[in-house]
Amino acid sequence: MEVLETPGHDKSCLTYKLGNDVFSGDSYIPGVKVIASFPNSHKTDAVKSKERIVRLADGRNLYPGHGDAYIHYNGCIEQGGNG
């Protein structure tokens, strides 16, 4: 398992890569703007983390913290479900 620091939504956010699966939690949810207005949030970090997760998840299965799973995720998909 690979663990990546992906701050932005919160400074403690992590993303996990296990084999072909990426678990992004609230750091990145396709089609949803990351909320970065909490006391421990940081907008610039949120943008950098999103970009990092999109690159990492490309062609893999993406499991965000809410909503649908994205099997064989394509970084161009910003809304909808299984693409």
Secondary structure, DSSP 8 states (H G I E B T S, - for coil): -EEEE--SSSTT-EEEEETTEEEEETS-BTTB-----STT--HHHHHHHHHHHHHHHTTSEEEESSS--BTT--TT--SSS--
